[in-house]
């Protein structure tokens, strides 16, 4: 699955994603023209080895070497093209953003909140989202947290989310998507637990105040 990698530049520079689409289509065409076939939609261990390379090696070893050769060639092409475009247009890909390094390092963010280095990542995300009471709904897909907010003004800037490790942030109205990565189900579970605890504590406090 290449989605987490693609999300690192999709929202920063759609141009790079368009170039990636063209290069990927070109590579697929070249492989087809060279007679490379098989199930190449997964990873090396779960797909290529058991479904392609191992069963086909005895009779189609040359095809495997052709596939590897084409892959290595396009690795070089990707590197040269992306590096040229990133430097030519000064694209702020992850690691090249001045604000992310100078203004919103994770250490600075934690220091501002007075938390220790062992602070839970889910708690950091929850705080950046404006707290438990600012979340109307929460779910996730393969790599993203999908949140509906009560008040978008209570959320932190995109740089804060990136300083916490997010690959990107997408905002639309009261909805926000935080691109976390493949560990997003665990992060969501932790956030939901923290939300329940926070809301329960708030409810108890209000009950005691009324009493």
N, C-alpha and C positions, 0 to 999 in steps of 0.2 A: 504494500500500500504506500503510494507516494504522496498522498494527500497532505500529511503534515509538512513535508518539504515544500510542496507547491504553495501552501498557504503562507510560507515565509516571504513570498514575493508577489503573490496574486493581488493583494490589496494595496501593496506599496507601489507596484508598477505593473498595471495590466499589460503594458507593452511586453514585458518579459514573459508573461504567461502566454501571450499571442505567439511570441517567438518559440517558446517551449512547445506549443501545440504544433507549429509548423515542423520543428525538428523531430518531434515524436512521430508525426505522420510520415515524414520522409524516411525515418529509420524503419518504420513498419513496412513501407513500400520497398525499400532496399532489401530487407530480409525476405519479403515475398518473392521478389525478382530473383534472389539468389537461392530460392528453394527451401528456405528455413520455415519449418512448420512446427506446430505443437502448442501446448498450453503454456503461454508465457504471462498469464495474468496474476501470478502469485510470486512468492519468494523463492530463494534458492533451495531451502531445506524442504519446504512443504509442497512445492510444485515442480520446479525444474529438475531436481535430482530424482525423485520417485516417479514422476509422470513422463519425463522427457529424456534426460540424459542417460540414466541407468538402463531403462528398457531398450533405448534406441542405439546404445553405444556399439553393440556388435555389428550392426548392419548399416548404421548411419553416423559413424564417428566423424566423418568429414563435415556433416551438417552442423554438428556441435561446435567444431572448431571455427566454422564459418560464422556461427551465431556469436561466439565469444569475440572473434575478430571485429565483426561489425559493431558490437557493443563497445569495445575499446576505442574504436575509431570515433564513434559518436560521443564517447566520454570526452575525448580531446576537443571535438567540435563544440560541444556544450560549454566546456571550460573557456575556450577562446572567445566564443560569441558572447557569453554572459559577462565575462570579465571586461571585454571591450565596451559593451553597452553600459555596464554599471559605471565604469570609469569615465566614459565619454559623456554621459548624461548626469553623472554624479548622483546616481540613484541611492536613496537611503535604505539599503537593505540591512537586515539585522547585523549589528556589530559596527555599522558605519553611521549610526545616528548620534549626533553630538548631544542632543538632549537626553538620550537614554543613558549615556555614560556620565555626563557632567551633572545632570540635574536629578535624575531618578534612578540611582543605583539601588539595589535591593538593601544594602546596608544602610543607606540614607533613609530609605522608606521605613525600615524597621526602627531606626533610631528616633525618627519623628513620632512614631507610635509608642515608643518606650518599651519595645518588646525584645525578648532575647533572640539569639540566633536560632534557637530551636522552635521558633514560632511555626505553627501549622500553616501550610500553604493554603489550605481551604479557608482558614480564618483570614488570611491576607486578602484573598479574592473577595470574601464576603464583605470585608471592610471597604475594599475598593469599590464595591457595588453599592455602597451606601448603607450597609447593615441589613439585618434580617427583615426589618419592617419595610424596607424599600423594595423588596422582591415580591412581585405579584404571582409569578409562576417561574418554575425552573425545570428544564429538561436538557437532554444532550443528544448529539448524534455521535458519529464515530470519533470525532476529534474536537468538537466544539460544545461549549456550554451555551444554551439558548435561554435567555432570561427576559422576562417582561418586567419592567420597572414601574414603580409608583411615581417616582420623581427622578428624571434623568439628571437634574442639577446636583443631586447628591453623590453622583459617581465621580471617581477620580479620572484623570486624563488617560489617554491611550498609553502614554509613556510609562505610567505607573504599572499598568497591566503587563507591559513588555518587560519592565524591570523585575516583575515577579516570575517571569518565564513564559508568558503568553507569546504565541507566534504572531498574533494580530488581533485586532478588535474591529467588529463591524457594528455600526449603529444605524438604526432606522426607526424614527419616532421613539416610542417608549420601549422598543426592543433592542437588545444588545446581544451580540454573539462574541464570546471570548474563545479564541482558538488555543486550546490547552495542549492537545496532543492525544496520544493513544491512552493515556492514563485518566482521561476525562471521566469515565464512570466512577472511579474511586474518588476523584475530586468532588464530583456531584454528591456522592453519598455523604462525604464528610461535611460538605456545605449544608446539606439537608439536616444532618444531625445537629450542627451548630445552630441552625435556624430554629429547630424545635426547642433546643435548650434555651436560646435567647428569648424566644416568645413565651416559653413557660415561665422563665424567671420574671419577665415583664408582667405577665398575668398575675403571678404571685405577689409581686410588689404592689400592683394596683389594688388587689384584693385586701392586702394589709393596710393600704392607705385609706380605703373606704371604711374598713373596720375601725 
